Amino acid sequence: MLMKKLVLSVMALSAGILYGQQTVDFEELTFESGQNFWNGSDGSGMFQSQQLTFSNSYTPDWSSWSGFAYSKDTDVTTAGYQNQYSAFTGSGDASVNYAVWYSDGVITFDEPSEVSTISVTNTTYAALSMRDGDGVAKQFGSTTNAGGDVDGTNGEDWLRLIVYGWNTANEMTDSVIFYLADYRFENDVEDYIVDTWEQIDLSSLGIVSKLTFKMQSTDVGEYGMNTPAYFALDNIEYEVVNSASVSGNEIAEFSIFPNPATTSFTVVTESEVPSGAQLLTLSGQVIYKFETVVSGMKVDVSGLDSGIYVFQMDNTVKRIVVQ
């Protein structure tokens, strides 16, 4: 059974509604005259694109920022901190504008959503630092750090991005790891620093209300990561899941395990009153319908394609990953 993505139509997901797929590409964002970037110097603490909010923190005394900025800078040759707003691709992903993350940015969704993919790449600042080294960060592939001391990596360096999903209860749903640079291959020719826009599949994160990010590197010093903690972001593909109340229905509290499932999963419910339920695709297609569910009931998924499905009982939905 194929999982379908709706582009234009709106489909009901029983107690929830999945809207058509939307893309945040930052193209509607504007810049002050003569500026190629926005870094929060207006003190707003955030910017918005469609239904997403991107956090920002700006310190006027130091003219410094963290979180998210947005940019249209095209400089792919200038090394160093002064060029911190440029994507190493020289543009957005098939567009002009893009976002830049540094240190601690959070993306918040106005409504719970399923994120399918995001596009990421290195910033010029981070890429040239890894390629050539600088006064603080090492050259990737070298056996020594920026100070010339053997660092124990044997040149097998990497920079990776971790994306975390969080639900409305502020519980982490899952995480996804993506390597922005990797020098661990036996054949050095295969070592790479990402210099193109690459899509990351985030469908395993399920229904989220926010995304957080963390960067890790093999180049770590006394004060933390030496590699510039920056990446560029574009084209966030997502669908809104809007929970709608159903009058007269009591919300059933339940859990499902194992998750992911291979052949079947078990439903455990706290209610002593049997409830109806259904298993659906993310697009709202009903796979199975159950007139009654009792605690301990097994649901057979051995005939389903691998992917993410939704188990819905009364007003409550939970995602289930089938492998």
C-alpha positions in Angstrom: 0.0 0.0 0.0 1.5 3.2 -1.2 2.0 6.2 1.1 0.8 9.3 -0.7 1.6 13.0 -0.2 -1.1 15.4 -0.9 -0.1 18.6 -2.6 -3.3 20.6 -3.2 -6.2 18.7 -1.5 -7.1 18.5 2.1 -8.0 15.2 3.6 -9.5 14.3 7.0 -7.5 12.1 9.3 -10.5 11.3 11.6 -9.7 13.4 14.7 -7.0 15.2 12.8 -6.6 16.9 9.4 -3.6 16.7 7.1 -3.2 19.7 4.9 -1.3 19.8 1.6 2.4 19.8 1.6 4.0 23.2 2.1 7.5 24.5 1.4 9.4 27.2 3.3 12.0 28.6 0.9 12.4 32.0 2.6 11.9 33.8 -0.7 9.3 36.2 0.7 11.7 37.6 3.3 13.2 41.0 2.6 16.4 42.9 3.5 17.2 46.4 4.5 18.7 48.5 1.7 22.3 47.5 0.9 22.1 44.4 3.2 22.5 40.7 2.1 21.5 39.2 5.5 19.3 39.7 8.5 20.8 38.7 11.8 18.4 39.9 14.4 19.9 43.3 15.0 16.4 44.8 15.1 15.9 43.0 18.5 12.9 41.1 17.3 14.2 37.8 18.6 12.9 35.8 15.7 11.7 35.8 12.1 8.8 34.0 10.6 8.3 32.3 7.2 4.8 30.9 6.5 3.7 29.1 9.7 7.2 28.6 11.0 9.1 30.7 13.6 12.9 30.8 13.6 14.5 31.8 16.9 17.2 34.4 17.1 19.3 36.0 19.9 21.2 39.3 19.2 23.7 41.0 21.6 24.1 44.6 20.6 27.3 45.2 22.8 29.1 42.6 20.7 27.2 42.8 17.5 26.8 39.1 17.7 24.0 36.7 17.2 23.0 33.0 17.6 20.0 30.9 16.5 18.8 31.7 12.9 19.7 34.4 10.4 18.6 34.6 6.8 20.7 35.6 3.9 21.3 35.9 0.1 25.1 36.2 0.4 27.0 34.5 -2.5 30.6 34.7 -1.3 32.2 31.2 -1.6 35.8 32.3 -1.5 36.4 34.5 1.6 37.5 32.6 4.7 36.8 33.6 8.2 34.2 34.9 10.6 33.5 38.0 8.6 31.9 35.8 6.0 29.5 33.9 8.3 26.3 34.4 6.3 27.3 32.7 3.0 26.2 29.3 1.9 29.1 27.3 0.3 26.8 26.7 -2.7 26.7 30.4 -3.5 22.9 30.6 -3.4 19.8 29.0 -1.9 18.5 25.6 -3.1 17.2 26.6 -6.5 16.4 30.0 -5.0 18.0 33.2 -3.7 17.3 33.3 0.0 18.2 30.7 2.6 18.6 30.5 6.4 21.8 30.2 8.4 22.0 28.4 11.8 24.5 29.1 14.5 24.8 27.6 17.9 21.2 27.2 19.2 18.4 28.0 16.8 14.9 26.4 17.2 12.2 26.1 14.5 8.7 26.2 16.0 5.5 25.2 14.1 2.3 27.1 14.5 0.5 23.8 14.4 1.7 20.2 14.8 3.2 19.1 11.5 4.9 16.2 9.7 8.2 17.3 8.2 9.2 15.2 5.2 12.6 16.8 4.2 14.9 19.8 4.7 17.8 20.9 2.5 21.1 21.7 4.1 24.6 22.6 3.1 27.8 24.0 4.7 28.4 27.7 5.1 31.5 29.1 3.4 33.0 29.9 6.8 32.7 26.3 8.1 33.7 24.7 4.8 36.9 26.7 4.3 37.8 26.3 7.9 37.6 22.5 7.5 39.3 22.4 4.2 42.2 24.7 5.0 42.3 25.1 8.8 42.5 28.4 10.6 43.9 29.9 13.8 41.4 28.0 16.0 40.1 25.0 13.9 42.2 22.2 12.4 42.4 21.2 8.7 40.3 18.1 8.3 42.4 15.1 7.4 45.4 16.3 9.4 46.6 14.3 12.4 47.3 17.5 14.3 45.1 20.3 15.7 45.4 24.0 14.9 48.2 24.3 17.4 50.3 21.6 15.7 49.8 19.0 18.4 48.8 15.4 17.6 45.1 15.2 18.4 44.4 11.5 18.3 42.0 11.6 15.3 44.5 10.1 12.8 43.0 12.5 10.3 39.6 10.7 10.4 37.6 13.9 11.0 33.9 14.6 10.6 31.3 17.3 11.2 27.8 16.2 11.7 24.4 17.7 12.2 21.7 16.2 14.5 18.1 17.2 14.0 15.7 16.5 16.9 11.9 16.4 16.7 9.7 17.5 19.7 6.0 17.0 20.1 3.4 19.3 21.8 4.2 17.7 25.2 7.8 18.7 24.7 8.9 15.1 24.4 11.6 14.2 21.8 10.0 12.1 19.1 13.3 11.0 17.3 16.5 12.3 15.9 18.3 12.2 12.5 22.0 12.5 11.9 23.6 14.0 8.7 27.3 14.4 8.0 28.3 17.7 6.6 31.9 16.5 6.2 33.4 13.0 6.6 37.1 12.1 6.3 36.9 8.5 7.6 37.1 6.6 4.3 39.9 4.2 3.6 40.3 5.8 0.2 41.1 9.5 0.8 39.5 10.3 -2.5 36.1 9.6 -0.9 36.6 12.1 1.8 34.2 15.1 1.4 33.0 18.4 2.6 29.4 19.0 1.5 29.3 21.8 -1.1 25.9 21.2 -2.6 22.3 21.3 -1.2 21.4 18.0 0.2 18.0 16.8 1.3 17.6 15.1 4.7 14.7 12.8 5.2 13.0 13.8 8.5 9.8 11.7 8.1 10.9 9.4 11.0 10.5 12.4 13.4 6.7 12.0 13.1 4.3 14.8 14.2 6.4 17.6 15.7 5.8 21.1 17.1 9.4 22.1 17.0 12.8 21.1 15.6 16.1 21.6 17.5 19.6 21.1 16.2 23.0 20.1 17.4 26.4 20.1 15.7 29.3 17.8 16.6 32.9 17.6 15.3 36.0 15.6 15.9 37.9 18.9 16.4 37.2 19.7 20.0 39.2 21.9 22.4 39.1 23.2 25.9 36.0 25.4 25.3 34.1 22.9 23.0 33.9 22.4 19.3 36.6 24.3 17.3 35.0 23.8 13.9 32.6 26.7 13.2 29.1 25.6 14.3 27.2 26.8 11.3 25.1 25.3 8.6 22.7 26.7 5.9 19.1 25.6 5.6 16.5 25.8 2.8 13.3 24.2 1.5 11.6 22.8 4.5 8.9 20.4 3.2 6.1 19.8 5.7 2.3 19.1 6.2 0.2 20.6 9.0 -1.7 18.1 11.2 -4.5 20.1 12.8 -6.2 18.2 15.7 -9.9 18.8 15.7 -12.1 18.1 18.6 -14.9 15.5 18.3 -17.8 16.2 20.6 -19.0 13.4 22.8 -15.8 11.3 22.3 -13.7 10.6 25.3 -9.9 10.7 24.6 -8.4 7.3 25.0 -4.9 7.1 26.6 -2.9 4.3 25.0 0.5 3.2 24.0 1.9 1.0 21.2 4.9 -1.3 21.1 7.3 -2.3 19.6 7.9 0.8 17.6 9.3 0.4 15.0 7.4 -2.8 14.2 8.2 -5.5 11.7 5.3 -8.0 11.8 2.9 -6.6 14.4 2.5 -4.2 17.3 0.5 -4.4 20.5 -1.9 -1.7 21.8 -2.0 -1.1 25.5 -4.9 1.1 26.8 -5.7 2.4 30.2 -9.4 2.5 29.5 -11.5 -0.4 30.5 -14.2 0.6 28.0 -13.5 -0.8 24.5 -12.9 1.9 21.9 -13.0 2.0 18.1 -9.7 2.7 16.2 -8.1 2.8 12.8 -4.7 2.5 11.2 -4.0 5.1 8.5 -1.3 6.3 6.1 0.0 9.8 6.7 -2.2 11.0 3.8 -5.4 9.8 5.6 -6.0 6.5 3.7 -7.6 4.0 6.1 -5.7 0.7 6.2 -7.6 -1.1 8.9 -10.7 -0.2 10.9 -11.4 -1.8 14.3 -14.8 -1.7 15.9 -13.4 -2.3 19.4 -9.9 -2.2 20.9 -9.0 -3.9 24.2 -5.7 -3.7 26.0 -3.2 -6.2 24.6 -4.7 -6.4 21.1 -2.1 -7.1 18.4 -2.2 -5.4 15.0 -0.7 -7.3 12.1 1.4 -5.1 9.8 3.4 -7.8 8.1 1.7 -7.0 4.7 2.4 -3.2 4.8 5.1 -1.4 3.0 7.9 0.0 5.2 7.1 3.6 6.3 5.3 5.7 8.8 1.6 5.1 9.7 -0.8 6.6 12.2 -2.9 4.6 14.7 -5.9 6.7 15.9 -8.2 5.9 18.8 -10.9 8.4 19.7 -9.2 11.8 19.6 -5.6 10.5 20.1 -3.2 9.6 17.4 0.2 8.0 17.6 2.7 7.3 14.8 4.0 3.8 14.1 7.0 3.0 12.0 6.8 -0.2 10.0 10.1 -1.7 8.9 
